């Protein structure tokens, strides 16, 4: 069994890395190539044309272990995402960006709920309440991939420009809001009406405690760690234990473990030496070894053959259109109303339309909970890839023309 898991992990790492590097050559984020590399290894390509080879490389018995590895990778990745958030910068610019951030959530969320109403008969799983289905589809339309957006801005040297700063701030606020909405959806789905109220109340209490008491305790702990001669080893141990405990807490409350990991990362002082030490030590391992397992695990669940006939592909195109209109259109119009020129507002809109890996995490949660069918899951994965792939070329056109 160990041989099968090691072989599968090696194949996954090599494939996702090579395809990811190939996509950087055509000016696409690495994450797009890595996700497509996972799909190549799944039933859509390798499993369809060479099922024997796929079974030999990624043995079915290894799938549960890959699932555990991928979950650990996602938990640590969401901790890193939270670690990159600068809560002080969010507060400093909140007044200027609150309208745009709200539009980036409310408009796509409303369109997603409306879309759910039109497709619920054909694409909702049997026995799933319309409320859960509609709320989840609304959240899936509202996601912005903060880490992918940050990488795109960095690659283009825009991260310190007024446009880049506003985009990062809006995306950070959007991410926090979207994760809170997802926590609500999970609580509604996993419990009955009374239990959902308790779960939402406990979640709100946990968030409040983490952002007040937890943040002060973490700041004091970080100051103490920075005075230690063994800052790297001690800080890594304590923060990883804290991440696991926070993930356990949110899982116990009734929301996903990754929300606790994200929240723990958000309360660590953004520019501290401890944050840099921890980020430097685990980021490469997470991105190179653990996340590829998640990409492959997603690819194994993404079977393009499930889209049967023209009608499914039409609905897939409609989902992409609704997602783009909601995010790009809502943010662009809000930016224009806030006083931005049309080109800057459009550039901000296309940046906020980036979904990438964060969307895939949300979609896998929906599939695990049974809120979406495997067929709708495939459509939403295609939407995540399409909206992320359009960001770089459209942004390049807008910024080049503007300059």
N, C-alpha and C positions, 0 to 999 in steps of 0.2 A: 504493500500500500504506500509506504514511504517513497518507494521508487516512482510510482505513478504520480504522486503529488509533486515531487521534485522535477520530474520530466515535464509535467504540465506547466508548472510555474516557469521553467526555463524557456519552453516554447512560447509562452505568453509574453514574457519579458522581451525576448528577441523580436517577436513579430510586432508587438505594439510599438516598440522603440523604432524599428526600421520604418514602419509605415508612418509613424509620427514625424520622423526626420524627413521623409519624402514629402509630407504635406507642408513642412516649413519652407521647402524649396518653391512652393507655389503661393507663399505668403498667407498661409492659413495657420491658425493656432495649433500647436502640437497636439492638444487634447483631441482635436477632430481626427487626426490620423490614428491616434491611439484607440479611440472608440471604434473607428472603422476597422482597425486591426483586430479588435475583439470580435466584431461582426464577421470578419473573414474566417475566423477560427470556429464560428458557430454553425448552426444548421443552414444558414442562408447561403453559404458558399462551400466551405470545405466539407461540411456534413452532407451537403446535397450531391456534390460531384465526387467526393472521395470519402464516404462514410467510414470505411475501414481504416484509412489513414487518420481520420479525426479521432476515432475510438482508440487508436494506438497512442496518439500523441496526448490526447486529453481523455483519459479513461473515465467512463461514467462514475466509477466508484470514487474518483478524485473530486467530483463536483461538490459534495458537501464540505470538504476541507477547503476548497477554493472559496466557497461561500463564507466560511468563517474568516479566512484571510482577508477577503474583500471587505467584510464588515469592519474588521479591525482597521484596515486601511482607510475606510471612509470616516471612521470615528477620529482617527488621528488627523486626517486631512481637514475635517471640519474644525478641529481644534486649531490647526494652522490658519484656517480662514479667519476664525475669531481673533487669533493672535495678530493678524494684519490690520484689524479694525482699529482706527484711532478715534475713540469716543469723544475726546476733546475737540478734534477737528469737526466731528459730526455736530457737536453742540454749537461750535463757533459759526458754522455755516448753515445751521438748520433753518434759520429764518428765511434765507435766500433760496433754499432748495425744497422747502416743505411742500409747496404746491406742486412742483414737478415730481417729487417722489410719490406724493399721494396719487397724482394722475397716472404714474407708472404702475401703480397697484390697482386702483379702483377701476380704471377703464378696461384693462385686459381681464380683470376678475369678472366684471359684469358681462363682458362678451363671452367669456368662458362659460359662465352660468347659462347664458342664453343659448350657446351652442349645445350645452348638455341637454337642454330642454328639447332640442330638435333631433338629437341622435340617441336619446336614452332608450328608446324602444329596440333599436338594433344593436347597440354597442355596450349597454350597461350589463354587468353580470347579473344572473338571476338571483333574486333575493336581496340585492343591495338597494337600500332606500335611495330615492332620488336626491334627497338632501346631501347625503355623503358623496354621491356621484357628482353632483353639480358643484359642490364646494371644492372637491379635489380637482376637477377640471378647471375651475376658476383659479386655484392656486397654481396649477401647472402652467397656466398662461401668464401668470404674474411674476414668475421667477426671472431674476437677472443674475448671471454668473459673475459675482464680484471678482474672484481670482482670475478668470479668463479675461474679463474686461481690463483688469489691472495689467495683465501681461501684454495685451494688445497695445495699450497706451504706452507701456514701457518700451516695447519694440519700436514704436514710432516716435519716441522722444516727446510724448505729449503729457506725461504724468504730472509735470509741474506747471503746465499752462493753465490759464483760467478755465478752459473747457475741460481739461483733464481732471482738475481738482473738483469741479462741479460734478462731473460724471462719476468719479469715485465716491463722493459724498452721497449723491443720490442713490448709487448702487448699494452702498453700505446701509443706508436707511431702508431701502427696498428689501435687502436681504433679511434684516432683522424683522421687518414687518411680515415678510413672506414666511419666515420660520415660525413666527407666532401664529399665523393663520394655519400653517400646516399642523402645528401642535393642536390647534383647536379641531381641525378636521380629523386627526387621528383619535383624539379623545371622543369625538362624537361617534366615530366608526366603531371603536373598540368597546364602548360601553353603552348602556341604555341611557335614556334621557336624564334620569337622576344622577347616574354615575358620571355622565358627561359634564354636568354642572360641577360636580366635585372635582373632576380632573382639571377642568378649566380653572377653577378656583385655586387648586394646588399649584398649577402651572404658573398662574399670575403671582402667587405668593412666592414661589421659588425664584422667579425672575426678579421680583422686587428685592428679595433677600440677597441675591447674588450681586445685583447692581448697587446695593447700599452697603450692607454689612460685609458681604463677601468681597466686594471691591476694596474696602478699607483693610480688611485682613490680608488680602493678597498684596496690596501695596506695602504693608508693613513687612510681610514675609519676604518680598522681593528686596526691600532695603536691607534686611538682615542677611539674605543670601549673598548680596553683592559685596558684603564685608568679609565673606568667607574666603579662605585661600583655596578651597576646593569647590569653587562656584559652579563649575560645569557639571560635575558628578552629582552634587547635592540638588541643584536646581532641576536637573533632568529627572531624578528620582521622584522628588516631591511633586513636580508638576504632572508627571505621567500618572502618579497615584491619584492626584486630584482630578485629572481628566477622567480616569476610570470610575472614580466615586461619583462625579457629577453625571456621567453617562448612566451609571446604575440608578441614580436618583430619578432622573427623568424617565427612564424605562420603568421604574417602579411606580411613578406617578401615573403613567399611562401614555406618555408621548415617547417618541423615538429616542434612542440613546444618543444619536448624533446631535440632537438639540442641546443636551447637557454638555457635550464636548465643545460645541460652538460657543455656548454661553461662558464656559470656563475660560476659553481663550480670549473672549472679549473683555474680561475683567482684569487680565494681566496687563500691567503698564506697557503700552505699545512700544515705547522707545527705550526700554530698560535693557541693561546688559544681560539679564537673565533671559528675557524674551529672545534676544539675538543668539545666545548660547543654545537654547533649546531648539530654536528654528534651524540653526546651522547643523545640529546633530541628527535631527530626525527627518528633515524635509526631503533630502535626497533619497533616503530609504523608502519613505512613503511614496514618493513620485515614481521611483524606478522599479520597486519591487511590489509594494502592496496595492497601489492603485491600478497597475496593469491587471492584477487579478480581478479587480472590480470591472474593468473594461471587458475582460474576457467573460466574466460571469454575466454581464449585461448582454454581450454578444451571443452567448449560448441561449439566452432567453428571447433574443430578437430574431424571429424567423420571418423573413420577407415573404415567404410562400404562403403565410397566413392571409395576406391581402389577396383576396380572391375576386377577380373581375374588376371592371372599370369603375364600378360604384365605390369600392373601397379606396381606390386611388383618388377618386374625385373628393371623397370625404377627407382623405389625407391632405389634399391640396387646400381644401377649405380650412382645415385646422391650421395649416401654415399661414394662410391668409388672415384668419382671425387673430392668431397670435401676433403677427406682424402689425396689423392694423391697431390692435389694442395697445401694444407696447410702443412701437415706433410712432403711431399716430397720436396716442395720448400724451407721450412725453414731448413730442415736437410741438403740438398745439399749446401745451402748458408752458413750454419754454418760450414760445413766441409771445404768449400773453404776459409772461414775466419780464419781457423786455429784451430777450435775446434776438439777434438777427436770424433770419430764416435759415441761413447755412449753419450757424452754430446750433440752433435749435434742432435742425435735422441731424447734424452730427451727434448731438447728445441723444437723440431718439434712436439712431441706429446702434449706438454703443449700448444703450439700455436694453436693446432687443437681443443682446448676447445671452445665451442660456448655457450651453456647454455642460460641463460635468455636474454642476449643482442641479440642473434639471434632471439629469439621469438618476441622481440620488433620490430625488423626489419621486420619479416615476417607478423606481424599484420598490420604494416604500408602498406606493399605491398597488403595485402588482402583488407584493407580499400580503397586503391586507385584503386582497380580493376586491378592491374598489374598481379596478379596470380589468378588462379581459386581455389575454395575450395579444389579440388582434389590435385592440386600441392601443396597447402598450407599444407595439411596433410603429403605429402611426405617430404617436407622441415622440418616440425616439427619432424618427425621421424629421419631425418638426424641430426638435432640439438641434439636430445637426444642420438643418437648412438655415435656421435663423442665426446660428453662430457662423456658418460659412459665408453668409452674405455681409457680415459686419466689416471684415477687412477691406474688400474691394470697394464697397460703397463709402466707407470712411475715407479711404485713400483718395477717392474721387472728390469728395466734399472738401477735404483738407487741402488737397493740391489746388483745386479751383480757388478756394478761399485765399490761399497764399499768393 
